[in-house]
């Protein structure tokens, strides 16, 4: 099974001027993948989560995702 690696996290830009933790890094990385269309089940596997509900707490819905969903429905 593949899990998130620190080298992948280094590719994800984090907010400047804010305190960052490993949790915020994982959350940013998972959210970026979700923005690119990666599904929640794949994200859960990458993060090593046993339950989808854990992944859902990690990943926030971005404006891009909302726009894409709106375009698909209309």
C-alpha positions in Angstrom: 0.0 0.0 0.0 1.2 3.5 -0.9 1.2 6.2 1.8 2.0 9.9 1.8 5.7 10.5 1.8 7.6 13.5 3.1 9.0 14.1 -0.4 5.5 14.6 -1.8 4.6 17.0 1.0 7.6 19.2 0.1 6.0 19.8 -3.3 2.9 21.3 -1.7 3.0 25.1 -1.1 2.1 26.0 2.5 0.8 29.4 3.6 3.5 31.9 4.3 3.5 33.6 7.7 1.4 30.9 9.3 2.4 28.2 11.7 2.6 25.0 9.8 2.5 21.5 11.3 2.7 18.0 9.8 -1.1 17.9 10.1 -1.5 21.2 8.0 1.0 19.8 5.5 -1.0 16.6 5.1 -4.2 18.5 4.9 -2.9 20.9 2.2 -1.5 18.0 0.2 -4.7 16.0 0.3 -6.8 19.1 -0.6 -4.5 19.8 -3.6 -5.0 16.3 -4.8 -8.8 16.6 -4.3 -8.7 19.8 -6.4 -7.1 17.8 -9.2 -10.0 15.3 -9.1 -8.6 12.6 -6.9 -11.5 10.8 -5.2 -12.0 10.6 -1.4 -11.5 6.8 -1.5 -8.1 7.2 -3.1 -7.1 10.0 -0.8 -8.0 7.8 2.2 -5.7 5.0 0.9 -2.9 7.5 0.3 -3.3 9.0 3.8 -3.5 5.5 5.4 -6.9 6.2 6.9 -9.1 3.3 7.8 -12.3 5.3 7.6 -13.5 7.7 5.0 -14.8 10.0 7.7 -11.2 10.7 8.8 -10.3 11.7 5.3 -13.3 13.9 5.0 -12.2 15.8 8.1 -8.7 16.3 6.6 -9.9 17.6 3.2 -11.6 20.9 2.8 -13.8 21.7 -0.2 -12.2 24.4 -2.3 -13.8 27.1 -4.5 -12.4 25.3 -7.5 -14.2 22.1 -6.6 -17.5 24.0 -6.0 -17.2 25.7 -9.4 -16.4 22.4 -11.2 -19.4 20.7 -9.5 -21.7 23.6 -10.5 -20.5 23.5 -14.1 -21.1 19.7 -14.3 -24.6 20.1 -13.0 -25.6 22.9 -15.3 
